[in-house]
Amino acid sequence: MKVWSVAFKNLSRKKIRTSLTIGGVAVAVAVLVSLSGFDAGYQRSLDRDIDKLGYHLLVTAKGCPYEAATLMLKGGGGLRYMEDSVYKRIVNDRRIDKITPQLVSSVYNQEGQSGRGAFTLYMGIEKSYLDLKPWSKFKYGHWFSGPDADEAIMGYEAAEVEQRSVGDKIFIPGMDKVLTVVGIFERAGTQDDGVIFIPLATAQRIFGLEGKLTGIGIKLKDIRTIAKFEEDLYNEPGIQVVSLAQVRGTILNLVSSARAMAGSVALIAIFIAIIGVTNTILMSVFERTREIGVMKALGASAADVFKIIWLETTIICFLGGLAGVVLAFSGSSIIEHLIRRFLPYTPAGKLVFIKPSLLLVAFLITVIMGLVAGIYPALRASLMKPIEAIRSGE
């Protein structure tokens, strides 16, 4: 008996029902692959962002650790201020290799009368900023002409969005201040690409924050001295010290609840898919009770019937797994867009990292799922007695 052709013929009888069942399996597989790819990709991108920070520690004003982590990685978040006297007290510590002060401020730029707009991030820096981030190269222009000049250096994306070039003027909304663009950085692949940099003294003057800082980036000569360095700064009033390990843990904690919820959804989707496949095949068996009885009466063995029904289940899961793998791979960019839209912090780089091995494992799991889900319907069909099956199907 050609069990393959019989199995395909049986599935093609109810095309809509079979297609919906395959679609349910495909969605479950796509969710599983996407979540696994997100878990790997997010941590990979986060580690890459941390590596590109250029410093080991960030000293900020005391406040929420989540805000401090966002400030460290994204340049925004909770803009709390501390006195620049803190910088003056620790700058000469012999354990410090490189250190740079910074002042971050965000300004809302409204577009016309519609009420729409966006925040523009300004960062006041000194020349020591480039010492900590040596990959920040100029695509056009040069450094500021003076420590208190009304000038700006734009990140690559900020210049692209604003359509600015060296020599152009930029207006700071609400501040009645015009800056001259003297440089544009090359693309760095970090959040710095969207920032407008100005001299630290200029930022303090323009935003009315004389003697204030939002952060101090520090790179130590020996990374093993981080714990002792933090301990020595513990009694410094009004500040907190955030290390790279803390930042990584803090950011991962931010997404852990969402990831746990999404993982639960994936498990539920897979469970529903298994039930759906089993239900579809059981319905098919009940509808073909008389047909199965006739087959057995004409000489088909219980093993033949078992193979046909089991093969139908496997085919559904095989096609569903294949479609799910394709759906996950092709839709990863959409998933990444949604993640960036709803998560409070997303690192630069690819967030959904799907390896071929992940696709293969997901596909094999689906096929195994089909083999397991088909056992009960196939066993039920194979144990039917020919006479009873023919009579009950009449």
Residue pairs with C-beta under 8 A, 6 or more apart in sequence:
1 300
1 304
3 304
3 307
3 308
3 311
4 311
6 308
7 308
7 311
7 312
7 315
8 315
10 284
10 288
10 308
10 312
11 18
11 312
11 315
11 316
12 18
14 284
17 280
17 283
18 280
18 316
21 276
21 277
21 280
21 316
21 320
22 316
22 319
22 320
22 323
23 320
23 323
24 272
24 273
24 276
24 277
24 320
25 273
25 276
25 277
25 316
25 317
25 319
25 320
25 321
25 323
25 324
25 366
25 369
26 320
26 321
26 323
26 324
26 327
27 269
27 273
27 324
27 327
28 266
28 269
28 270
28 272
28 273
28 320
28 324
29 320
29 321
29 323
29 324
29 325
29 327
29 328
29 362
29 363
29 366
30 324
30 325
30 327
30 328
30 331
31 262
31 265
31 266
31 269
32 266
32 269
32 270
32 324
32 362
32 365
33 324
33 325
33 328
33 329
33 354
33 358
33 359
33 362
34 328
34 331
34 332
34 335
34 352
34 354
35 259
35 262
35 263
35 266
36 354
36 358
36 362
37 328
37 332
37 352
37 353
37 354
37 355
37 358
38 259
38 262
38 335
38 339
38 351
38 352
39 259
40 353
40 355
40 358
41 349
41 350
41 351
41 352
41 353
41 354
42 255
42 346
42 347
42 351
43 252
44 349
44 350
44 353
45 346
45 347
45 348
45 349
45 350
45 351
46 248
46 251
46 252
46 347
47 248
48 347
48 348
48 349
49 73
49 190
49 191
49 347
49 348
49 349
50 73
50 244
50 247
50 248
52 133
52 135
52 188
52 189
52 190
53 72
53 73
53 217
53 244
54 132
54 133
54 134
54 217
54 219
55 98
55 100
55 132
55 217
55 218
55 219
56 218
56 219
56 220
56 223
56 226
56 243
56 244
57 217
57 218
57 219
57 220
57 226
57 229
57 230
57 241
57 242
57 243
57 244
58 68
58 71
58 72
58 215
58 216
58 217
58 218
58 241
58 242
58 247
59 82
59 86
59 90
59 215
59 216
59 218
59 233
59 239
59 240
59 241
59 242
60 68
60 71
60 72
60 80
60 82
60 214
60 215
60 216
60 239
60 240
60 242
61 80
61 81
61 82
61 214
61 238
61 239
61 240
62 80
62 238
62 239
62 240
63 78
63 80
63 240
64 78
65 240
65 242
65 246
65 250
66 77
66 250
66 254
67 77
67 78
67 80
68 77
68 78
68 240
68 242
68 250
69 77
69 242
69 246
69 247
69 250
69 251
69 254
69 345
70 76
70 77
70 78
70 344
70 345
71 77
71 78
71 79
71 104
71 214
71 215
72 215
72 242
72 247
73 191
73 247
73 251
73 345
73 347
74 191
74 345
75 104
75 121
75 123
75 191
75 192
75 195
76 104
76 106
76 119
76 121
79 104
79 105
79 106
79 214
80 214
81 209
81 212
81 213
81 214
82 212
82 213
82 214
82 238
82 239
83 211
83 212
83 213
83 238
84 101
84 211
84 212
84 213
85 211
86 213
86 216
86 236
86 238
86 239
87 99
87 101
87 213
87 216
89 236
90 96
90 99
90 216
90 218
90 233
91 99
93 229
95 220
95 221
95 222
95 225
95 229
96 218
96 219
96 220
96 221
97 219
97 220
97 221
98 128
98 131
98 132
98 218
98 219
99 128
99 132
99 216
99 217
99 218
99 219
100 125
100 126
100 128
100 129
100 131
100 132
100 216
100 217
101 125
101 126
101 128
101 200
101 213
101 215
101 216
102 123
102 124
102 125
102 129
102 200
102 213
102 214
102 215
102 216
102 217
103 123
103 124
103 200
103 203
103 204
103 207
103 209
103 212
103 213
103 214
104 121
104 122
104 123
104 124
104 214
104 215
105 121
105 122
105 123
105 124
105 203
105 207
105 209
105 214
106 119
106 120
106 121
106 122
107 119
107 120
107 122
107 172
107 173
107 174
107 175
108 117
108 118
108 119
108 120
108 173
108 174
109 117
109 118
109 119
109 120
109 173
110 116
110 117
110 173
111 117
120 158
120 196
121 194
121 195
121 196
122 172
122 195
122 196
122 197
122 198
122 203
122 207
123 195
123 196
123 197
123 198
123 203
124 197
124 198
124 199
124 200
124 201
124 202
124 203
124 204
125 197
125 198
125 199
125 200
126 147
126 199
126 200
127 143
129 136
129 197
129 217
130 136
130 143
132 217
132 219
133 188
133 192
135 188
136 185
136 186
136 188
136 192
137 185
137 186
138 153
138 183
138 184
138 185
138 186
139 156
139 184
139 185
139 186
139 187
140 165
140 166
140 183
140 184
141 153
141 166
141 181
141 182
141 183
141 184
142 182
142 183
143 153
143 182
143 183
144 151
144 153
144 182
144 198
144 199
145 151
145 182
146 199
147 199
147 200
147 201
148 199
148 201
148 202
148 205
149 182
149 199
149 202
150 177
150 178
150 179
150 180
150 202
151 179
151 180
151 181
151 182
151 198
151 199
151 202
152 170
152 179
152 180
152 181
152 182
152 196
152 197
152 198
153 181
153 182
153 183
153 184
153 185
153 196
153 197
153 198
154 162
154 164
154 170
154 181
154 183
154 184
154 185
154 196
154 197
155 184
155 185
155 188
155 192
155 193
155 194
155 195
155 196
155 197
156 184
156 185
156 186
156 187
156 188
156 193
157 187
157 193
157 194
158 164
158 193
158 194
158 195
158 196
159 165
159 181
159 184
161 194
162 170
164 170
164 181
164 184
165 181
165 184
166 181
166 182
166 183
166 184
167 180
167 181
168 180
168 181
169 178
169 179
169 180
169 181
170 178
170 179
170 181
170 196
171 177
171 178
171 179
172 178
172 179
172 206
175 206
175 207
177 206
179 198
185 192
185 193
185 197
187 193
189 348
189 349
190 348
191 348
198 206
203 209
204 210
204 211
204 212
218 229
220 226
220 229
226 243
229 241
230 241
230 243
233 239
233 241
234 241
242 250
251 345
251 347
254 343
254 344
254 345
255 343
258 342
258 343
270 369
273 320
273 369
274 369
274 372
274 373
277 313
277 316
277 317
277 320
277 369
277 370
277 373
277 374
278 313
278 373
278 374
278 376
278 377
280 316
281 309
281 312
281 313
281 316
281 373
281 374
281 377
281 378
282 376
282 377
282 380
284 309
284 312
284 377
285 292
285 309
285 377
285 380
285 381
288 393
289 384
289 389
289 392
289 393
290 389
290 390
290 392
290 393
290 394
291 393
292 305
292 381
292 384
292 389
293 384
293 385
293 386
293 387
293 388
293 389
293 390
293 391
293 392
293 393
294 386
294 390
295 304
295 305
296 302
296 305
296 384
296 385
296 386
296 389
297 386
297 387
297 390
302 382
302 383
303 382
305 378
305 381
305 382
305 384
306 378
306 379
306 381
306 382
307 378
308 378
308 381
309 374
309 377
309 378
309 381
309 382
310 371
310 374
310 375
310 378
311 374
312 374
313 370
313 371
313 373
313 374
313 377
313 378
314 367
314 370
314 371
314 374
315 370
316 370
317 366
317 367
317 369
317 370
317 371
317 373
318 366
318 367
318 370
320 366
321 362
321 363
321 365
321 366
321 367
321 370
322 363
324 362
324 366
325 359
325 362
325 363
328 354
328 359
328 362
329 354
329 359
332 352
332 354
333 352
335 352
336 350
336 351
336 352
339 346
339 351
339 352
340 346
340 351
